[in-house]
Amino acid sequence: MPQTRTFPRFTVTEKAEASVKAGHPWIYHTELLEAQPCEDGALADVYSRKGKYLGTGFFNSHSKIRIRILSRNANDRFDEAFFERRLRYAVEYRRTVMGKDFSCCRLIFGEADSFPGLTVDRFGSVLVAQTLSLGIERLKPMLFPLLVSILREYGETIEGIYERNDVAIRELEGMRQGKGTFSADGISRELSGKTQITENGIRYEVDYINGQKTGFFLDQKYNRQAVGRIAPGKRVLDCFTHTGAFALNAAKAGAAHVCAVDISQEAVDMAQKNAALNGLQNTMSFQKANVFDLLTQMAESGKKEYDFIILDPPAFTKSHSTVRNASRGYKEINLKAMKLLPRGGYLATCSCSHFMTDELFCKMLRSAAADAEVSLRQIEGRQQSPDHPILWNVPETDYLKFYIFQVV
């Protein structure tokens, strides 16, 4: 028998009801019909117009996403045992799907793990967390020690947790930006800010205090392996190299030469350091440049210096309203890369924006190929690694598109 409801009650529109029943966890401010007083960050019950219980989630009056559904089970009690079970489920999933790569993976992927707005990446003995919902923010003192305790049960060494909450979206949720070491009993308070990881047999230095996002992009782990399979003997241009991960996979796999390019000098320096860390510096070169400008200059020169080009740009769009401009940006770099490659050359290209859907991305690629007067022979079409699971009922979890083509 369902427990007596004690949380504030919210009634939602028919549209929101259908969305929740289909498994989507977000209820927007425009979808609320009736609301009882509720503290920001607290739990609230959601009901249909006919009085049917739909779920319970975190309420936040500052956010356009007014309620983030945590559970649709009326019998759930949101105590420590509930959250411990959910954390354990997420950890056990990674142990299963990541296997030997469990020491370096995403442990919590927000809504895909039923922890709205929470990201936790593991870099060996260091966890790096980002909290983007107020409800989770309030639960951190319970959640983080529980997570560390579960990992230690499995024999994993965890020295501490660093929080990367230096993102503007927190302010839209009514929270302050900031970063620093999370402190709790049994968790170290002192972290150096840098650590070394090994991925695909390649060592990296990760700067989780100043690096982008949480310090390293784990979602391309197996896509980098796919690049390595194509790279032997090739002259490779890796654009938007960041820490040099694609470039290093190509070099380690036996590329004749790899040039790694990024607009950030800090990124170029880090890529160069990682190359030296792996003894690959003799087959690699590094360049600070705007990729758009560089590809234009290379196209104007008429030289076809590379037979494998990798395009891993940052997200060009973070909203529906800018998709058209983003598509133009994606097309520009892909068109130029296709023109720069000799017939029979190879192109690896991707987009990490959810709003640039696979349908739109493929449409852009077809248009670029037509303008370049080439054909694309697909070798692989891939997505993010399984530690970033995709929920088919939550399209926002499906964001990474990755293709390898031969240009003919």
PEKA-V290095 format. One record per residue. N is the residue number from 1. RES is the residue in one small letter. D_CENTER is the distance of its C-alpha to the mean C-alpha in Angstrom with 1 decimal. Layout:
BEGIN
N:RES:D_CENTER / N:RES:D_CENTER
END
This chain:
BEGIN
1:m:39.7 / 2:p:36.9 / 3:q:37.0 / 4:t:38.5 / 5:r:36.0 / 6:t:35.9 / 7:f:32.9 / 8:p:33.3 / 9:r:33.5 / 10:f:31.8 / 11:t:32.9 / 12:v:30.6 / 13:t:31.3 / 14:e:31.7 / 15:k:28.6 / 16:a:26.5 / 17:e:28.5 / 18:a:27.6 / 19:s:23.9 / 20:v:24.0 / 21:k:26.2 / 22:a:23.9 / 23:g:21.2 / 24:h:19.1 / 25:p:18.7 / 26:w:19.1 / 27:i:22.6 / 28:y:23.1 / 29:h:25.9 / 30:t:27.9 / 31:e:28.0 / 32:l:30.0 / 33:l:33.8 / 34:e:35.2 / 35:a:33.9 / 36:q:35.4 / 37:p:34.9 / 38:c:31.7 / 39:e:30.3 / 40:d:26.8 / 41:g:24.3 / 42:a:26.8 / 43:l:26.8 / 44:a:28.5 / 45:d:29.8 / 46:v:29.2 / 47:y:32.2 / 48:s:33.2 / 49:r:36.2 / 50:k:38.3 / 51:g:37.4 / 52:k:35.2 / 53:y:32.6 / 54:l:29.1 / 55:g:26.9 / 56:t:26.2 / 57:g:23.4 / 58:f:22.6 / 59:f:24.6 / 60:n:23.9 / 61:s:26.4 / 62:h:24.4 / 63:s:21.5 / 64:k:21.8 / 65:i:20.1 / 66:r:23.3 / 67:i:22.6 / 68:r:19.5 / 69:i:21.1 / 70:l:20.9 / 71:s:23.5 / 72:r:25.9 / 73:n:28.4 / 74:a:31.4 / 75:n:32.4 / 76:d:29.4 / 77:r:30.3 / 78:f:27.5 / 79:d:28.8 / 80:e:27.5 / 81:a:28.2 / 82:f:26.0 / 83:f:22.9 / 84:e:23.8 / 85:r:23.9 / 86:r:20.5 / 87:l:19.0 / 88:r:21.1 / 89:y:19.9 / 90:a:16.2 / 91:v:17.4 / 92:e:19.8 / 93:y:17.4 / 94:r:15.4 / 95:r:18.8 / 96:t:19.8 / 97:v:17.0 / 98:m:16.0 / 99:g:19.7 / 100:k:20.4 / 101:d:16.7 / 102:f:16.6 / 103:s:17.3 / 104:c:14.0 / 105:c:11.0 / 106:r:8.8 / 107:l:11.8 / 108:i:10.9 / 109:f:8.2 / 110:g:10.2 / 111:e:12.4 / 112:a:11.7 / 113:d:13.6 / 114:s:15.9 / 115:f:15.0 / 116:p:14.4 / 117:g:12.3 / 118:l:11.7 / 119:t:9.0 / 120:v:10.7 / 121:d:9.9 / 122:r:13.1 / 123:f:14.7 / 124:g:18.1 / 125:s:20.2 / 126:v:17.9 / 127:l:15.3 / 128:v:13.1 / 129:a:12.6 / 130:q:11.6 / 131:t:13.7 / 132:l:13.7 / 133:s:16.6 / 134:l:20.2 / 135:g:21.0 / 136:i:18.5 / 137:e:19.7 / 138:r:23.2 / 139:l:22.4 / 140:k:20.7 / 141:p:24.1 / 142:m:24.4 / 143:l:20.9 / 144:f:20.1 / 145:p:23.5 / 146:l:23.3 / 147:l:20.0 / 148:v:21.6 / 149:s:24.8 / 150:i:23.3 / 151:l:21.8 / 152:r:25.1 / 153:e:26.9 / 154:y:25.3 / 155:g:26.6 / 156:e:23.4 / 157:t:24.1 / 158:i:22.1 / 159:e:23.4 / 160:g:21.5 / 161:i:18.6 / 162:y:17.4 / 163:e:16.0 / 164:r:13.9 / 165:n:15.1 / 166:d:15.9 / 167:v:14.2 / 168:a:16.6 / 169:i:15.3 / 170:r:16.9 / 171:e:20.2 / 172:l:19.9 / 173:e:19.8 / 174:g:22.9 / 175:m:21.4 / 176:r:21.8 / 177:q:19.4 / 178:g:19.8 / 179:k:18.7 / 180:g:20.7 / 181:t:21.5 / 182:f:21.7 / 183:s:25.2 / 184:a:26.8 / 185:d:29.5 / 186:g:28.7 / 187:i:25.6 / 188:s:26.3 / 189:r:26.5 / 190:e:26.4 / 191:l:23.5 / 192:s:23.8 / 193:g:20.5 / 194:k:20.0 / 195:t:19.7 / 196:q:19.8 / 197:i:17.8 / 198:t:18.7 / 199:e:16.4 / 200:n:18.4 / 201:g:21.4 / 202:i:20.3 / 203:r:20.4 / 204:y:18.3 / 205:e:19.0 / 206:v:16.0 / 207:d:16.8 / 208:y:14.8 / 209:i:17.1 / 210:n:17.0 / 211:g:14.1 / 212:q:11.2 / 213:k:8.6 / 214:t:9.6 / 215:g:11.4 / 216:f:9.8 / 217:f:6.9 / 218:l:7.4 / 219:d:5.9 / 220:q:9.0 / 221:k:11.4 / 222:y:13.8 / 223:n:13.6 / 224:r:15.0 / 225:q:17.7 / 226:a:18.5 / 227:v:19.1 / 228:g:21.3 / 229:r:23.5 / 230:i:24.4 / 231:a:24.9 / 232:p:28.2 / 233:g:30.9 / 234:k:28.8 / 235:r:28.6 / 236:v:25.0 / 237:l:23.5 / 238:d:19.8 / 239:c:18.8 / 240:f:16.1 / 241:t:16.2 / 242:h:14.5 / 243:t:15.5 / 244:g:17.1 / 245:a:15.2 / 246:f:16.1 / 247:a:19.5 / 248:l:20.2 / 249:n:19.6 / 250:a:21.9 / 251:a:24.5 / 252:k:24.6 / 253:a:25.1 / 254:g:28.2 / 255:a:27.5 / 256:a:30.7 / 257:h:28.9 / 258:v:25.4 / 259:c:25.0 / 260:a:21.7 / 261:v:21.4 / 262:d:19.5 / 263:i:20.8 / 264:s:20.1 / 265:q:22.9 / 266:e:20.9 / 267:a:18.3 / 268:v:21.3 / 269:d:23.0 / 270:m:20.2 / 271:a:19.9 / 272:q:23.7 / 273:k:23.8 / 274:n:21.5 / 275:a:23.8 / 276:a:26.8 / 277:l:25.3 / 278:n:25.3 / 279:g:28.6 / 280:l:27.2 / 281:q:28.3 / 282:n:31.4 / 283:t:29.6 / 284:m:27.1 / 285:s:27.5 / 286:f:25.3 / 287:q:25.6 / 288:k:24.5 / 289:a:24.6 / 290:n:23.2 / 291:v:22.0 / 292:f:23.6 / 293:d:26.9 / 294:l:26.8 / 295:l:26.5 / 296:t:29.3 / 297:q:31.5 / 298:m:31.0 / 299:a:31.8 / 300:e:34.9 / 301:s:36.1 / 302:g:36.4 / 303:k:35.3 / 304:k:33.1 / 305:e:32.1 / 306:y:29.0 / 307:d:28.8 / 308:f:25.0 / 309:i:22.5 / 310:i:18.7 / 311:l:16.8 / 312:d:13.1 / 313:p:13.2 / 314:p:11.0 / 315:a:10.6 / 316:f:14.3 / 317:t:14.2 / 318:k:12.9 / 319:s:15.9 / 320:h:18.3 / 321:s:21.0 / 322:t:19.6 / 323:v:18.6 / 324:r:22.0 / 325:n:21.8 / 326:a:18.3 / 327:s:19.9 / 328:r:22.7 / 329:g:20.5 / 330:y:18.8 / 331:k:22.3 / 332:e:23.9 / 333:i:21.9 / 334:n:22.0 / 335:l:25.7 / 336:k:26.6 / 337:a:24.9 / 338:m:26.8 / 339:k:30.0 / 340:l:29.6 / 341:l:29.3 / 342:p:32.6 / 343:r:33.3 / 344:g:31.7 / 345:g:28.9 / 346:y:25.3 / 347:l:22.2 / 348:a:18.5 / 349:t:16.5 / 350:c:13.1 / 351:s:11.3 / 352:c:7.7 / 353:s:9.4 / 354:h:10.1 / 355:f:13.6 / 356:m:14.4 / 357:t:15.1 / 358:d:16.0 / 359:e:19.6 / 360:l:19.4 / 361:f:17.7 / 362:c:20.4 / 363:k:23.1 / 364:m:22.2 / 365:l:22.4 / 366:r:25.7 / 367:s:27.0 / 368:a:26.1 / 369:a:27.8 / 370:a:30.9 / 371:d:31.3 / 372:a:30.9 / 373:e:33.5 / 374:v:31.6 / 375:s:30.5 / 376:l:27.1 / 377:r:27.5 / 378:q:24.3 / 379:i:23.6 / 380:e:20.3 / 381:g:17.8 / 382:r:14.5 / 383:q:11.1 / 384:q:8.1 / 385:s:9.7 / 386:p:11.4 / 387:d:9.9 / 388:h:7.1 / 389:p:10.3 / 390:i:11.3 / 391:l:14.1 / 392:w:16.5 / 393:n:18.0 / 394:v:14.8 / 395:p:13.8 / 396:e:10.9 / 397:t:9.0 / 398:d:9.8 / 399:y:8.0 / 400:l:8.1 / 401:k:11.8 / 402:f:13.4 / 403:y:17.2 / 404:i:19.9 / 405:f:23.3 / 406:q:26.8 / 407:v:28.3 / 408:v:31.9
END
